[in-house]
Amino acid sequence: IDWDFYKTKVNLKLYTEDEMIKIFEIIMNFDYLKDNPRAMIDMFSDVELPMEFIEKYGNKIPISALVYGKHKYKLKASELIKFNIVKAPKVGDRATIRCGSDCHPYEIIEVSKSKLKIVLRELDHKPVEDFDYFNNQEYTYESNENNYEITAKLTNKGYYKSQYGRVAIGKAHYY
């Protein structure tokens, strides 16, 4: 579905909010917009979603649609985890902390029972064999139990934050 096209051709004011929720449920059940998060953000900004909808489809809704859209939902960090809006990290997952333009690689070594707090340890990084500062700035990463550890907490905006900055979970990157 080309949501932008659909929005321009259909007057959404002709639908009640309940009818819009039913349309949204069809879209969510068939994953029509799974590869178009921007369209989902636009879509969900038109109608205030009931909490039952968020509970049911939270794992398919982009976090930005809920916390930055026209209807800003006051979800607690624990609800973001509970409704699977934020994917809970696991021990061993890699992460990157950005500090200005610098990136520092970490690994998750501990996750609290509530999934709201994580402990990260910095990874050792070494340039790859054909490293080139301007064209191939790639590194290999290794665990080191002697490296620095930090704690990060999940914010109500849906990201983990440490005293050094925002934590991007999923990939370790040094820059």
C-alpha positions, -999 to 999 in steps of 0.1 A, spaced: 0 0 0 13 34 -9 1 52 22 10 87 9 -11 80 -22 -40 66 -2 -40 96 21 -42 121 -8 -70 102 -25 -92 94 6 -105 121 29 -97 106 63 -122 129 79 -149 107 63 -140 79 87 -147 77 124 -118 70 147 -132 35 152 -132 29 115 -97 42 112 -86 18 139 -102 -11 119 -83 0 88 -51 1 108 -57 -34 122 -60 -47 87 -28 -30 77 -10 -43 108 -23 -79 105 -11 -82 69 22 -62 75 14 -40 45 37 -12 58 64 -32 75 90 -19 51 78 17 53 81 31 88 77 67 76 43 58 63 34 42 96 45 73 114 23 95 92 -6 70 95 -6 69 132 -3 106 136 -38 110 121 -56 91 149 -51 87 186 -45 50 191 -63 32 220 -39 15 245 -54 -19 235 -41 -13 199 -7 -4 211 -6 -34 234 -16 -57 205 6 -43 177 34 -25 196 60 -48 183 52 -37 147 48 1 154 80 22 150 88 38 184 91 72 167 54 70 157 45 67 193 68 92 211 74 118 184 42 119 164 12 143 166 -3 121 193 26 117 218 19 87 240 30 88 276 44 53 277 67 43 305 100 25 297 85 -6 313 55 -5 290 78 -2 260 94 -35 270 61 -51 280 44 -43 247 75 -53 227 77 -18 213 114 -18 222 132 -51 216 147 -63 249 185 -66 246 204 -98 255 237 -106 270 262 -108 242 245 -82 220 269 -56 205 263 -19 209 277 15 200 278 46 221 280 79 201 297 108 217 296 137 192 309 123 160 329 96 178 316 60 181 328 35 207 321 -3 205 306 -22 235 291 -55 243 262 -61 267 274 -82 297 244 -79 319 206 -72 315 184 -65 345 154 -87 351 131 -58 341 152 -52 309 153 -15 318 190 -14 328 220 -29 310 257 -31 317 281 -27 288 318 -33 285 340 -16 260 354 -39 233 390 -39 221 392 -29 185 420 -34 159 422 -23 123 416 -50 97 445 -61 75 439 -37 46 428 -8 68 428 26 51 418 56 72 400 73 42 386 43 23 383 13 45 380 22 81 371 -12 94 380 -29 127 378 -63 144 363 -64 179 372 -86 208 360 -89 243 383 -80 272 372 -86 307 396 -59 320 379 -31 299 357 -3 313 321 -11 322 292 14 321 255 12 329 227 24 306 189 28 313 160 27 290 143 61 285 106 67 280 116 77 244 126 41 236 164 42 237 191 32 262 212 61 276 244 60 295 264 89 311 283 91 279 254 92 255 228 72 236 234 35 231 226 19 197 221 -18 202 228 -43 175 262 -35 161 295 -25 175 312 3 156 344 23 163 350 56 146 
